[in-house]
Amino acid sequence: MKCLTLNTHSWHEINQLEKISQLADYINQQQFDIIALQEVNQSMSEPQVDISALDISRYYATDSNITIRQNNFAYVLLQQLSSDYHWTWVPTHQTRHTYDEGLAILSRTPIVQASYDFVSQLQDYNNYRTRRLLIVQTEVNGQSVWIADGHYGWWHDEEHFRGQWDRTEQLLSPYQDQLILMLGDLNNVAEIRDEGYDYVMSKGWFDTYTLAKVKDDGHTVVKAIAGWENNATSLRIDYILANRPLSVHSSAVALNGVNGAIVSDHLGVAVELDLE
C-alpha cells in the first residue's frame, strides 16, 4: 500500500496551475492508494461545481452543506489524474477573507463512510487557528482501514497542540480495534523532545518513518515558511502514523525536486507499507 501526505499551500503558490500539473504527474507515476492533503483551498467567490460533475469525480459528500467550488484544489487536481480516485473535502477555516481552507482525502478504493469534527477549542471559521480532523473509512484487500487527515497548531501556541491531539484521540477512539493511518501536518518537530511529537508517541502511535526499512532524512520543511517564519534549519513536521506496528518498506521525502517537483512550501511524505 502506497500513501502520500502533503501540505499543498494551495493558491498561495506562484505558478499554481503548473504545480498542480506537476503534482498530478507525480501521483500518476507513483499510483498512490491513499493521498491526504492539507491547506486544500478554494476561492470563496468561485462558482459552485455542478453536482453531476462531482458524481463523475467519485465525490463522497461528508456533509451535504459543503460547497465544492470550481477552483477547489483537490477538484482541479483530480481532473489530471490517470486513475479514478474516490475523494472528499471539508473546510476548516477561511484565510485572507479569500479562500475556504480545508482537508482532502483521495482513495483508490471506495470511501465507505466519512466524518469530520473540530479538534481545536476554537470553532470560529474566521480564525485560522480553528482546526478540524477529517476521517474516512475504506477497505483494502477486504480489510477495513480508517484514514485520518489533520493540520494542527503549534506546541507553544495559544490554541495548544496538546488539547487538539487529545480531541483527536477521542474522535478516533471508536475505531482503535481496527487499523488507523493518521496523515498530516502536525506542526511539531520530531527532533524536539518533550513537545508534540513525544506526546503523540506516548499515546501509542507508531511513526512509519521510524518503522521504515529504507528512509532518508525525512525533513519536509527546509526553509522559513508561514508559521515557521524564523526557521533556519530542516524540520520533520509532516507524518504518516499508524495505531499499530506495520511492515514499512520505505519512507521518502516527496516532491522535493528530486523525488517529484517542488509544488509547495512543504515537501511531502511517501510511504510504502504492508497492511497487517
QUIJOZI-V866817 format. One line per field, one symbol per residue. burial: b if it has 9 or more other ideal C-beta (glycine too) atoms within 8 Angstrom, else e. A space follows every 50 residues. Layout:
burial: ???
This chain:
burial: bbbbbbbbbbbebeebeebbbbbbbbbbebbbbbbbbbbbbbbbebeebe eeebeebbbbebeeebebbebbbbbbbbebbeeebbbbbbbbbbbeeebb bbbbbbbbeebeebebebbbebeeeeeebbbbbbbbbbbbeeebbbbbbb bbbbbebebbbbbbbebbbebbeebeeebbbbbbbbbbbbebeebbbbbb eeeebbbbbebbeebeebbbbeeebeebeebeeebbbbbbbbbeebebbb bbbbbbeeebbebbbbbbbbbbbebe
